[in-house]
Amino acid sequence: HAAVVRETLQAARRVARVAIVTLAMRPWVDNSSEWFLPGGDVKDLLEELEIPVYYAREHVTKAQRLAANQEEGVDVYTV
């Protein structure tokens, strides 16, 4: 699977800017890639291909969290 991930990211990067956006908490991408793609060197690959990882929770301000909590049925940490 690691080879497929590598090939997919390389192909995507050849034609576009690529980023990974996750609702998980840091360092989920690094940890999960080590657990599920051992030997895949995903962290190094992302650096090599200049693919940033955005942890969405880090980009939500306290004011935005509070405002979301006021809305019925809204959970800022659920997609």
C-alpha positions in Angstrom: 0.0 0.0 0.0 2.9 2.4 0.7 3.9 2.2 -3.0 0.4 3.1 -4.1 0.3 6.0 -1.7 3.7 7.2 -3.0 2.6 6.9 -6.6 -0.7 8.6 -6.0 0.9 11.6 -4.2 3.6 11.9 -6.9 1.0 11.8 -9.7 -1.2 14.4 -8.0 1.8 16.7 -7.3 2.9 16.6 -10.9 -0.4 18.3 -12.0 -1.5 20.3 -9.0 -0.8 21.8 -5.6 -1.6 19.2 -3.0 -2.3 19.4 0.7 -3.6 17.1 3.4 -6.4 18.4 5.6 -7.5 16.5 8.6 -9.8 16.9 11.6 -7.4 14.7 13.6 -5.0 16.1 16.2 -1.3 16.4 15.6 0.7 14.2 14.9 -1.9 11.9 13.5 -0.7 11.9 9.9 2.9 11.0 11.0 1.8 8.4 13.5 -0.8 6.7 11.3 1.5 6.5 8.3 4.1 4.8 10.5 1.5 2.4 11.9 -0.3 1.5 8.6 2.4 2.1 6.0 5.6 0.9 7.7 8.7 1.7 5.7 6.7 4.1 3.5 8.6 7.1 4.8 5.5 9.2 4.3 6.8 12.1 6.4 9.9 12.4 4.1 7.7 12.0 1.0 5.5 14.9 2.1 8.5 17.1 2.7 10.1 16.1 -0.6 6.9 16.8 -2.6 6.2 20.0 -0.5 2.8 18.7 0.6 1.6 20.5 3.7 -0.5 18.9 6.3 -3.2 21.1 7.9 -4.7 20.1 11.2 -8.1 21.9 10.9 -8.5 22.1 14.7 -5.5 24.4 14.8 -7.2 26.8 12.5 -10.4 27.3 14.4 -10.3 30.2 16.8 -11.8 30.2 20.3 -14.4 32.7 19.1 -15.3 30.5 16.2 -15.7 27.5 18.5 -17.9 29.5 20.9 -20.0 30.8 18.0 -20.5 27.2 16.6 -21.6 26.0 20.0 -24.4 28.5 20.0 -25.8 27.0 16.8 -28.1 24.0 17.2 -26.8 20.8 15.7 -23.4 22.2 14.9 -20.2 20.4 16.2 -17.1 22.2 15.0 -15.1 19.0 15.2 -17.5 16.9 13.1 -17.8 16.9 9.4 
